[in-house]
Structure formats: structure tokens, C-alpha cells
Amino acid sequence: MKQNLKPLKKEIQKLFYEEDGSQVLEVVIIIAILLGLALVFNEQLQAFANRLFAQVFSNESVFEILN
């Protein structure tokens, strides 16, 4: 079993040390962080979006709401 993981471990290490894959890896990490934050703050983000849309599409002026 351990020998089966050695090629995979070498490929992962090569990915971290090669500069070609670094930009892809950075994007994947950023997307993972953003998804994690979205999952953690899901309810707060939904409440904010609902308040924002309610205020924007209400009859009141947006500038009056902001003050």
C-alpha cells in the first residue's frame, strides 16, 4: 500500500516545487478559501443579500436608506 502512494507523493511534491503549477495551485487554494467562507457565513450572506435587494427595489430612495 505504501509503495502505491509513493508516485502520488512525488507528483504532489513536484507540483508544489514547480513554478508551472504554482498559479493553478494558488487559484485552487483561493477558491477553496472563498467556498469555505461562504459555507461558514451562509446565513449572514443570505440575510445581507435579502436586505440589499429589498432596499434597492423598494420605493424609497437608496440615498435616504444609506443615511
C-alpha positions as a Markdown table, in Angstrom:
| # | Residue | x | y | z |
|---|---|---|---|---|
| 1 | Met | 0.0 | 0.0 | 0.0 |
| 2 | Lys | 2.8 | 2.4 | 0.9 |
| 3 | Gln | 4.5 | 1.8 | -2.4 |
| 4 | Asn | 1.3 | 2.7 | -4.3 |
| 5 | Leu | 1.4 | 6.1 | -2.6 |
| 6 | Lys | 5.0 | 7.0 | -3.4 |
| 7 | Pro | 4.3 | 8.0 | -7.0 |
| 8 | Leu | 1.4 | 10.1 | -5.9 |
| 9 | Lys | 3.5 | 11.8 | -3.2 |
| 10 | Lys | 6.3 | 12.5 | -5.7 |
| 11 | Glu | 3.8 | 14.1 | -8.1 |
| 12 | Ile | 2.3 | 16.3 | -5.3 |
| 13 | Gln | 5.8 | 17.4 | -4.2 |
| 14 | Lys | 6.7 | 18.1 | -7.8 |
| 15 | Leu | 3.5 | 20.2 | -8.2 |
| 16 | Phe | 4.5 | 22.3 | -5.1 |
| 17 | Tyr | 8.1 | 22.9 | -6.3 |
| 18 | Glu | 7.5 | 23.5 | -10.0 |
| 19 | Glu | 6.7 | 27.1 | -11.0 |
| 20 | Asp | 4.4 | 25.9 | -13.8 |
| 21 | Gly | 1.7 | 24.6 | -11.5 |
| 22 | Ser | 2.0 | 27.3 | -8.9 |
| 23 | Gln | -0.5 | 29.7 | -10.4 |
| 24 | Val | -3.1 | 26.9 | -10.8 |
| 25 | Leu | -2.4 | 25.8 | -7.2 |
| 26 | Glu | -2.9 | 29.4 | -5.9 |
| 27 | Val | -6.2 | 29.8 | -7.7 |
| 28 | Val | -7.4 | 26.4 | -6.3 |
| 29 | Ile | -6.4 | 27.5 | -2.8 |
| 30 | Ile | -8.2 | 30.9 | -3.1 |
| 31 | Ile | -11.3 | 29.2 | -4.4 |
| 32 | Ala | -11.3 | 26.7 | -1.6 |
| 33 | Ile | -10.9 | 29.6 | 1.0 |
| 34 | Leu | -13.8 | 31.5 | -0.6 |
| 35 | Leu | -16.0 | 28.5 | -0.6 |
| 36 | Gly | -15.2 | 27.8 | 3.0 |
| 37 | Leu | -16.0 | 31.3 | 4.0 |
| 38 | Ala | -19.3 | 31.2 | 2.0 |
| 39 | Leu | -20.3 | 28.0 | 3.8 |
| 40 | Val | -19.4 | 29.4 | 7.3 |
| 41 | Phe | -21.2 | 32.7 | 6.7 |
| 42 | Asn | -24.0 | 31.4 | 4.6 |
| 43 | Glu | -26.9 | 32.7 | 6.7 |
| 44 | Gln | -25.3 | 36.1 | 7.1 |
| 45 | Leu | -24.6 | 36.5 | 3.4 |
| 46 | Gln | -28.2 | 35.5 | 2.6 |
| 47 | Ala | -29.6 | 38.0 | 5.1 |
| 48 | Phe | -27.3 | 40.7 | 3.7 |
| 49 | Ala | -28.3 | 40.0 | 0.1 |
| 50 | Asn | -32.0 | 39.9 | 1.0 |
| 51 | Arg | -31.8 | 43.3 | 2.8 |
| 52 | Leu | -29.8 | 44.8 | -0.1 |
| 53 | Phe | -32.3 | 43.7 | -2.7 |
| 54 | Ala | -35.2 | 44.8 | -0.6 |
| 55 | Gln | -33.7 | 48.2 | -0.2 |
| 56 | Val | -32.7 | 48.6 | -3.8 |
| 57 | Phe | -36.1 | 47.6 | -5.2 |
| 58 | Ser | -38.2 | 49.4 | -2.6 |
| 59 | Asn | -39.9 | 52.7 | -3.4 |
| 60 | Glu | -37.6 | 54.7 | -1.1 |
| 61 | Ser | -34.5 | 56.4 | -2.4 |
| 62 | Val | -31.3 | 54.4 | -1.9 |
| 63 | Phe | -29.6 | 57.6 | -0.6 |
| 64 | Glu | -32.3 | 58.0 | 2.1 |
| 65 | Ile | -31.8 | 54.4 | 3.2 |
| 66 | Leu | -28.0 | 54.9 | 3.4 |
| 67 | Asn | -28.3 | 57.9 | 5.7 |
